[in-house]
Amino acid sequence: MPNDETIEFRELRPSDYEEVRALWLGTEGLVLREADDRGPILAYLAQNEGLSFVAVDGGRVVGAVLTGTDGRRG
């Protein structure tokens, strides 16, 4: 279980993708689609620079939030 005192929050980097995807795959009820593949996610991050974040505990990604727009939705 994460310790709130050791959790670091920082901008999601392209190099975090594999860890974030593994987190998503391990989340019950979460369905991934083609838009969640590496290419589309990296394009989304580039289009929405500085708006997506990860929570890191002990060097391991334990949470992620993607925020931005795809040009149609916020």
N, CA and C atoms as a LAMMPS dump frame, in Angstrom:
ITEM: TIMESTEP
0
ITEM: NUMBER OF ATOMS
222
ITEM: BOX BOUNDS ff ff ff
-5.0000000000000000e+02 5.0000000000000000e+02
-5.0000000000000000e+02 5.0000000000000000e+02
-5.0000000000000000e+02 5.0000000000000000e+02
ITEM: ATOMS id mol type element x y z
1 1 1 N 0.849 -1.183 0
2 1 2 C 0 0 0
3 1 3 C 0.891 1.242 0
4 2 1 N 0.584 2.228 -0.847
5 2 2 C 1.39 3.45 -0.907
6 2 3 C 1.354 4.219 0.409
7 3 1 N 2.449 4.853 0.72
8 3 2 C 2.557 5.72 1.89
9 3 3 C 2.447 7.151 1.39
10 4 1 N 1.412 7.889 1.817
11 4 2 C 1.17 9.257 1.341
12 4 3 C 2.392 10.159 1.485
13 5 1 N 3.24 9.892 2.464
14 5 2 C 4.405 10.736 2.688
15 5 3 C 5.498 10.51 1.657
16 6 1 N 5.474 9.386 0.955
17 6 2 C 6.527 9.084 -0.01
18 6 3 C 6.061 9.232 -1.453
19 7 1 N 4.809 9.535 -1.669
20 7 2 C 4.29 9.645 -3.029
21 7 3 C 4.73 10.963 -3.652
22 8 1 N 5.306 10.849 -4.824
23 8 2 C 5.738 12.022 -5.603
24 8 3 C 4.748 12.19 -6.748
25 9 1 N 4.324 13.409 -6.998
26 9 2 C 3.453 13.71 -8.124
27 9 3 C 4.273 14.502 -9.134
28 10 1 N 4.249 14.065 -10.384
29 10 2 C 5.01 14.758 -11.418
30 10 3 C 4.323 14.562 -12.763
31 11 1 N 4.766 15.357 -13.731
32 11 2 C 4.21 15.27 -15.078
33 11 3 C 4.469 13.885 -15.671
34 12 1 N 3.472 13.358 -16.34
35 12 2 C 3.597 12.081 -17.023
36 12 3 C 4.541 12.256 -18.217
37 13 1 N 5.545 11.413 -18.291
38 13 2 C 6.538 11.466 -19.371
39 13 3 C 6.291 10.328 -20.35
40 14 1 N 6.685 10.5 -21.599
41 14 2 C 6.554 9.389 -22.558
42 14 3 C 7.206 8.103 -22.052
43 15 1 N 8.287 8.224 -21.308
44 15 2 C 8.979 7.033 -20.784
45 15 3 C 8.162 6.299 -19.718
46 16 1 N 7.1 6.91 -19.215
47 16 2 C 6.226 6.274 -18.222
48 16 3 C 5.186 5.366 -18.866
49 17 1 N 5.06 5.413 -20.192
50 17 2 C 3.937 4.742 -20.857
51 17 3 C 3.804 3.272 -20.458
52 18 1 N 4.874 2.498 -20.521
53 18 2 C 4.771 1.059 -20.239
54 18 3 C 4.278 0.796 -18.822
55 19 1 N 4.764 1.568 -17.861
56 19 2 C 4.32 1.392 -16.479
57 19 3 C 2.864 1.802 -16.296
58 20 1 N 2.47 2.884 -16.952
59 20 2 C 1.083 3.333 -16.867
60 20 3 C 0.161 2.301 -17.518
61 21 1 N 0.558 1.774 -18.664
62 21 2 C -0.25 0.751 -19.332
63 21 3 C -0.398 -0.494 -18.446
64 22 1 N 0.686 -0.896 -17.802
65 22 2 C 0.619 -2.044 -16.892
66 22 3 C -0.35 -1.766 -15.747
67 23 1 N -0.339 -0.54 -15.241
68 23 2 C -1.274 -0.146 -14.192
69 23 3 C -2.708 -0.259 -14.696
70 24 1 N -2.943 0.266 -15.911
71 24 2 C -4.281 0.174 -16.496
72 24 3 C -4.712 -1.273 -16.679
73 25 1 N -3.81 -2.105 -17.189
74 25 2 C -4.142 -3.515 -17.426
75 25 3 C -4.462 -4.246 -16.129
76 26 1 N -3.893 -3.791 -15.021
77 26 2 C -4.151 -4.409 -13.732
78 26 3 C -5.343 -3.828 -12.989
79 27 1 N -6.049 -2.906 -13.622
80 27 2 C -7.197 -2.259 -12.994
81 27 3 C -8.485 -2.939 -13.439
82 28 1 N -9.127 -3.606 -12.503
83 28 2 C -10.363 -4.33 -12.8
84 28 3 C -11.42 -3.393 -13.366
85 29 1 N -12.055 -3.818 -14.45
86 29 2 C -13.138 -3.059 -15.055
87 29 3 C -12.693 -2.009 -16.059
88 30 1 N -11.399 -1.755 -16.159
89 30 2 C -10.887 -0.767 -17.112
90 30 3 C -10.651 -1.449 -18.456
91 31 1 N -11.252 -0.909 -19.493
92 31 2 C -11.123 -1.47 -20.84
93 31 3 C -10.232 -0.55 -21.661
94 32 1 N -9.192 -1.124 -22.272
95 32 2 C -8.302 -0.35 -23.132
96 32 3 C -8.73 -0.51 -24.586
97 33 1 N -8.514 0.557 -25.347
98 33 2 C -8.852 0.567 -26.769
99 33 3 C -7.615 0.972 -27.564
100 34 1 N -7.743 0.995 -28.882
101 34 2 C -6.623 1.389 -29.741
102 34 3 C -6.103 2.775 -29.379
103 35 1 N -6.975 3.661 -28.944
104 35 2 C -6.567 5.018 -28.557
105 35 3 C -5.636 5.005 -27.352
106 36 1 N -5.574 3.876 -26.644
107 36 2 C -4.71 3.755 -25.48
108 36 3 C -3.359 3.132 -25.814
109 37 1 N -3.128 2.82 -27.088
110 37 2 C -1.835 2.299 -27.519
111 37 3 C -0.779 3.391 -27.408
112 38 1 N 0.465 3.006 -27.46
113 38 2 C 1.586 3.931 -27.255
114 38 3 C 1.533 5.154 -28.182
115 39 1 N 1.376 4.952 -29.479
116 39 2 C 1.379 6.064 -30.431
117 39 3 C 0.323 7.116 -30.136
118 40 1 N -0.931 6.732 -30.023
119 40 2 C -1.971 7.722 -29.718
120 40 3 C -1.781 8.414 -28.365
121 41 1 N -1.317 7.679 -27.363
122 41 2 C -1.11 8.305 -26.052
123 41 3 C 0.037 9.305 -26.112
124 42 1 N 1.125 8.968 -26.79
125 42 2 C 2.246 9.905 -26.892
126 42 3 C 1.852 11.145 -27.692
127 43 1 N 1.023 10.974 -28.718
128 43 2 C 0.529 12.132 -29.469
129 43 3 C -0.352 12.999 -28.572
130 44 1 N -1.197 12.367 -27.767
131 44 2 C -2.065 13.084 -26.835
132 44 3 C -1.234 13.892 -25.828
133 45 1 N -0.178 13.266 -25.297
134 45 2 C 0.684 13.972 -24.34
135 45 3 C 1.373 15.158 -24.994
136 46 1 N 1.821 14.999 -26.234
137 46 2 C 2.484 16.099 -26.944
138 46 3 C 1.512 17.246 -27.199
139 47 1 N 0.269 16.911 -27.535
140 47 2 C -0.754 17.922 -27.817
141 47 3 C -1.185 18.634 -26.536
142 48 1 N -1.082 17.955 -25.413
143 48 2 C -1.569 18.477 -24.126
144 48 3 C -0.431 18.538 -23.112
145 49 1 N 0.68 19.102 -23.527
146 49 2 C 1.877 19.146 -22.697
147 49 3 C 1.608 19.791 -21.336
148 50 1 N 2.102 19.136 -20.293
149 50 2 C 1.996 19.678 -18.946
150 50 3 C 0.664 19.458 -18.254
151 51 1 N -0.218 18.651 -18.838
152 51 2 C -1.557 18.483 -18.269
153 51 3 C -1.831 17.09 -17.704
154 52 1 N -0.914 16.146 -17.871
155 52 2 C -1.115 14.777 -17.38
156 52 3 C -0.032 14.452 -16.359
157 53 1 N -0.417 13.679 -15.338
158 53 2 C 0.469 13.456 -14.2
159 53 3 C 0.466 11.997 -13.756
160 54 1 N 1.538 11.617 -13.056
161 54 2 C 1.618 10.31 -12.419
162 54 3 C 1.907 10.499 -10.938
163 55 1 N 1.506 9.506 -10.158
164 55 2 C 1.878 9.402 -8.752
165 55 3 C 2.899 8.275 -8.681
166 56 1 N 4.047 8.563 -8.065
167 56 2 C 5.144 7.591 -7.994
168 56 3 C 5.458 7.313 -6.531
169 57 1 N 5.506 6.033 -6.165
170 57 2 C 5.828 5.619 -4.805
171 57 3 C 6.967 4.609 -4.873
172 58 1 N 8.086 4.96 -4.277
173 58 2 C 9.224 4.052 -4.29
174 58 3 C 9.732 3.767 -5.687
175 59 1 N 9.636 4.743 -6.577
176 59 2 C 10.099 4.565 -7.949
177 59 3 C 9.109 3.851 -8.851
178 60 1 N 7.944 3.513 -8.335
179 60 2 C 6.927 2.776 -9.094
180 60 3 C 5.693 3.644 -9.317
181 61 1 N 5.187 3.67 -10.543
182 61 2 C 3.961 4.417 -10.848
183 61 3 C 2.784 3.708 -10.186
184 62 1 N 2.06 4.448 -9.335
185 62 2 C 0.903 3.886 -8.633
186 62 3 C -0.397 4.585 -9.009
187 63 1 N -0.301 5.622 -9.844
188 63 2 C -1.491 6.331 -10.281
189 63 3 C -1.169 7.199 -11.478
190 64 1 N -2.179 7.471 -12.283
191 64 2 C -1.996 8.316 -13.464
192 64 3 C -3.295 9.039 -13.766
193 65 1 N -3.148 10.284 -14.229
194 65 2 C -4.304 11.046 -14.677
195 65 3 C -3.914 11.75 -15.974
196 66 1 N -4.723 11.551 -17
197 66 2 C -4.504 12.211 -18.284
198 66 3 C -5.561 13.296 -18.422
199 67 1 N -5.111 14.494 -18.698
200 67 2 C -6.004 15.63 -18.821
201 67 3 C -5.66 16.406 -20.078
202 68 1 N -6.662 16.824 -20.814
203 68 2 C -6.426 17.606 -22.008
204 68 3 C -7.63 17.552 -22.929
205 69 1 N -7.375 17.77 -24.188
206 69 2 C -8.431 17.721 -25.194
207 69 3 C -7.917 16.982 -26.412
208 70 1 N -8.798 16.307 -27.084
209 70 2 C -8.432 15.626 -28.33
210 70 3 C -8.867 16.481 -29.524
211 71 1 N -9.252 17.718 -29.26
212 71 2 C -9.718 18.607 -30.311
213 71 3 C -11.242 18.697 -30.368
214 72 1 N -11.918 17.744 -29.726
215 72 2 C -13.383 17.733 -29.726
216 72 3 C -13.955 17.747 -28.325
217 73 1 N -13.274 17.073 -27.41
218 73 2 C -13.789 16.946 -26.045
219 73 3 C -12.743 17.476 -25.078
220 74 1 N -13.198 17.914 -23.919
221 74 2 C -12.282 18.379 -22.888
222 74 3 C -12.029 17.321 -21.866
